[in-house]
């Protein structure tokens, strides 16, 4: 079952037939391959002939001989149709050493429209960035948003879908799994694959136990300020001896594998960026099931992680706000416009409400200030909006 993903398809439609390489990036199993299939179906529906399309998935052993970049170029070149646009889709291209050389040679052909995907940020660094500078556009792909998740389950109420999303997250294939055991095994497999192929394989003398405990720590403490030293001290106290430098190197690898995202701080009053003590958020809340198991979740942290990833999907730059010794969960920027967000499970308690609005009231500007909560309704108090999380998640 291919889950419709209209937002991404619209982006691809706008870029189709333009001489720029479309690079789809994101964690493994987030739906990049399915998105390419959906777009190919759309091309066929629009009149493109099947022979105009070449699609290769480098995780398929049938194409193992094409992991030599020169052989890959010959294979594709021989199948190009003259005087027609040729649509080439190369899935998980990072499995081809020096793939950028083949991609660059295909790019310079006027009748080639090129789409590639990768599950590691390293593919956009080094020689690729140099060789293809100005020739590609990156399209980040994430697991399903709540809106996509809910639309794939039209027979459920939004509240039912929301409760299920809190437990299962948005990896697309998980929608098809009938029971909790199957889901848990699947998510565990996704996490293990990412840790082995995109983290451990990229570090000499890697430590699989350490990296898994680090990932579990980041998942459990999502939304908490931290640092490599603090993490190293905590893991060492738990019996996993390590150093801040080792932790820092693994943090970079986990980020490059798109498994976790770093959120730096921003001093709102001083208008300056702070590079120490960031927060980390998992790419999807389902990681908790694989890394932390059945331990009782911090529901506030889980909700904050959902909001963080939704803001990423919507294309915002995201920071943790600092304002006169208080904190704003998220300061976001897009197209020169700033917004402020607080996230709270409930504001029924007056003391909680006053705590959440305090930092927002200290901000002396007219940009939107929003508190997201599971409470029903939409309220406005002196320019501070309180919005139900489901309504917000369904709103864009």
N, C-alpha and C positions, 0 to 999 in steps of 0.2 A: 504494500500500500504506500503510494507516494502522497505525502501530506502537502497540500497546496501551500506555496510560500510566495504570495503575490508581491510582497514588498521587494524581495530579491529579484524576482522575475522582471519587475518593472525597471530595476536598475540595469539588468542585462539587456533588456529591450532598447533602452536609451543608448547603450554603448555598442549595440550590434552593428556590424559592417563598418565600424570606425577603426582606423589603423592605430589601435592601441591594444596592448595585451591585457586581457582581463584576468587578474590573479585573485582567486578565491582562497582565503585562508581561514583556518579555524581548527579547533580540537578534533581529533578523530571521532567519527560517528556522529558529528553534529548535523549532517545532512548535505555536505558539499556534493557528493556523487549523485544523490537523488535530485539535487537542484539542477545539475547539468542534464540529467535525464529529462526533467520537466522542461527545460529550455529547448532541448532537442525536439521534444514532442511539439512544442510551440512553433519551432522553425518549420517542421514538417506540415503543421496545420496551416502555416502561412504560405505554403507553396514551394518551399525548399525541397529538392529531390534527395532521396536517401543517399545517393552516391556522392552528394556534395558534403556529406558529414563523415568525418573520421573521429572515432572515440576510442581512447586507450586508457585502461585503468592499470596502473603499474603494480597494483597489489594482486592482479590476476596472473597466474603462472603462464597462461597462454601467451603473454607478451614478454616473458622473461628475457628473450633474445634481444629485445629492443631497449634494454637498459644500458646499452652502449650508445652514446649520443650520436655517433656517426651513423650507426645502423638505423637508429631511430629517424634521423634526417632522411636517409635514403628511402626508407620504407614509406614515409609520408610524402616525400617529393614525387615518388613514382606514381602515387595515387591521386595527385592533384589534377583537377579538371581544368583545362585551359579555357580562358574567356568566361569563367564562372566563378562566383565566390565559393571558396572552400572553407568549411567550418571545422576547425580542429579542436578537440577536447582532450587534454592530457591530465589525467587524474592521479594525484599523489606523485607529482613529478619529482619530488625530492629523492625518490628511489633511483633516479638516473644521475650518476656522477657527471658533472660538467654539462648538465642539461641546458644551461643558459646559452651554450654555443649553438645547439640545435634550435632553440627557441628564437635566438636572434636571427639566424639564417632564414627561418620561416617568416619572421616578422617583416623582413624587408620585401617580401613578395606582396604585390598590390592586391592579389586575389586570395589572400589568406586572412581569415578572422579567427584569432587564437584565444583559447580559454584554457587556463591551467589552474590546478588546485594543489595545495600543500598543507601539511599538518604541523609544520614547524617554522617558526619565524626565521630560522637560519637561512631558509631559501631566499629571503629578501635581504640578505646581508652580503657583504664581501663582493665577490666578482659579479654576481647577478645585479646588485644595485649599481655597480659601476658600468657594466656592459649595457644594461637596459634602462639606465637612468632617463627618465622622461618618456619612456616608451610603454610603461605599464601603469595600471591603476589597480590598487588593492581594494578588494571588497571583503571585509570581515564577515564571516558567517558564524552564527551562534546556534546553540540548541534552540528548540522551539520557544518562542515567547508564550506567555499565558494566553494571549489572544489567538495565536495559531493553535495552541493546544485545545482551547475551548471550541474553536471552529471545527476541529477534527472530531469533536464529540457532540454533534448537534442534538442528540437525544438526552443530554444531561443538562441540568440547570447550571448557571454560572457558579453558584455556590458549591455544587457537587464537583464541578471541574476544578475549582480553586482548591478545595480540600485534597483532591487527587494530585494536583500539580505540586502542592506543598510536600507530598510524600514521594512523588516520582520524578519531578523535574521535567525537562524538556528534550531529552534525547529521543529523536523521532521513532526509532524502532521500538522503544519501550512501550509505545502506544499499543502495539500488537500483542504484548505479552499478557497472558491470561491470569497469572497468579503472582503473588509476591515473591515466591522462591525463584521463579524464572526471571523476574525483574532484577532481583538481587544478584543472581549469577551473571546476568548480562552486564549490569553496571560494573561489577567487579572485574569482568573481562575487559571492558573498555578502559578502566583505570589501569589495570595491569599492562595492557598493550601500550598505553601512552608512557607509563613509567619505564617500561623496558625499551621500547623503540625510540622514544623521543627524549628521554632523560638519561637513563643509565648508559645507553649505547654511545652517548656523546661525551662521556667523562671517563678518563683513565682511572683505574682502580676505584670504580664506583661501588657504593655500598647500598644494596637494595633495601636492607632493613632500615637504614637511616633515612633514605629518601621517602619510604612509605610512612615512617613515623612523622617526618617533616610535613608531608602532605596531609596527614591526619590532624596534626597540630594546626595547620593553617585553616583547615576546614572547621575544626571545632572552635577556633578563636576568630573566625571571620568577623570583620568589623571592629577588631581591637587594634590599637596602636602597638607596633612591635618593632623589632630590630634584629639583625643577625645575632648580636650578642645576647639579647634576651632569649631568643629562640635556642641558641646554643646552650645557654645556662639551664634552660628548662629541660631540654632533651638530655643533657648530661645528668641532671638530677633524677631523671627517669631511668637512668642506666644506659643511655645511648650516648657515650662520650663523643663529643665533637667540638669543633672550633667555629668562631664567627666567620672565618674565611671560607671554611667548607660549606657552612650554611648559606652564605652569600652566593657561592657558585651554584649550589643546587636551586636556590630561589630563581636565579637567572634562567636555569634550564627549565624549571617548571613554568615560568612565564613564557619562554620561547615555545613551549609545547602547547600554549594556550589553555593550560589546565587551571592556572591561577592568574589573576590580574592584580597589579600593584596600584594603589590609590594614594598619591602623595598629598601632603597638606598644603593649604593656602591660607596665609595670614590676610584676612579680609580687611582689617583696619590698616595694616601696613602695606597691603597690596604687593605681597612678595611670596614666592614659592618656597616651601620648606622641604628639603630632600631627606630629612631624617625622620625616623619613626612613622613610616607609612602604615597603611592597612592593606590586607590582602583579601581578595574575594574569590571563591571558586567559580569556574565557568558555568556550573549548574549545581543546584542544590541537591541533586541526586547523588553527588559524590559522597555525601555524608553516609549513605547506606553502605558504600563499599569501604570507606576509610574509618568510620567511627562505629558503624554497626547500629545496634538497637539502643545505644545510650540515649537518654532523654535529651531531645534537642533544645537549644536555646532559641525559642520561637522568635524573639526580637531580632537576634542575629540572622536567623533564616530569612525573615522578611526583609531585612536590610540588604542581604545578598541578592534577593530577587529584584529589588528596586535598582541596585547597582547595575546588574546585568541588563535590565530594561533600558536604563539610561544609556548604556553603551550601544545597545541596538539602535537607539534613536539618534546616535551620532554625536553625542555630547562629549566634550572634554570634562573629566570628573575629578574633583578634588575634595578632600576633607577640609571643612572650613574651621578656622581658628578665629575667635573673636573675644578679646578681653577675658582670657582664661576660661571661656566657654567654647563649646564645639557645635558646629553645624554639620550634620551627617554628610551632606553633599552640596558642594558649590559646583554648578555645571555651567558650561559656556558653549554656545553654538551661534555662529554667524554674528559674533560681537554682542550677543544678548546673554545675560547672566540670569540664573535662577537659583534659588536656595531651597533645599529639601531637608526636612526632618522626618524620621520614620519611627513610628511608635505603634505597638499593638493596639493600645486603647488610650483614649484621653478622658475616660469616664471619671477618673480620679482627678480632682482639682489640682492637687499637688503635682501630679504628673504633667498636667496641661501647662501649668505655670513654668515648670522646668523646661518643657519643650519649646515654649514660645520665648523664653528669656533671651536666648542668643539671637533669635530672629529680630526681636525688638531693638536690639543694640545696633542693628545694621541700618545705616543712614543712607538708603537709596530707595529708588522706586521699582526695583526689579521684583518679579514675583517671588513670594515666600509661601511655601506650601508644606503642610504637614500631612503625611500619608499614614492612614490608620485603617484597621479592620472595622472600626465603628461605622455604622450606616450613616448616610447623609452627607451633605456638603454645606459647610458653614464658612463665614467670613468674619474675622474679628480684627478690626483696625488694619486691614490690608493683608492679614495672614489667613490663608485659605486652609481649611481642613477638608481633605478629600478622601473618600473611601478607596481603598487599594484596588478593589476589583474594577470600579469605575475608571480609575486612572490607567490600569493595565489594559483595559479595553478601549481606551480613548484615542489611540493613534495607530 
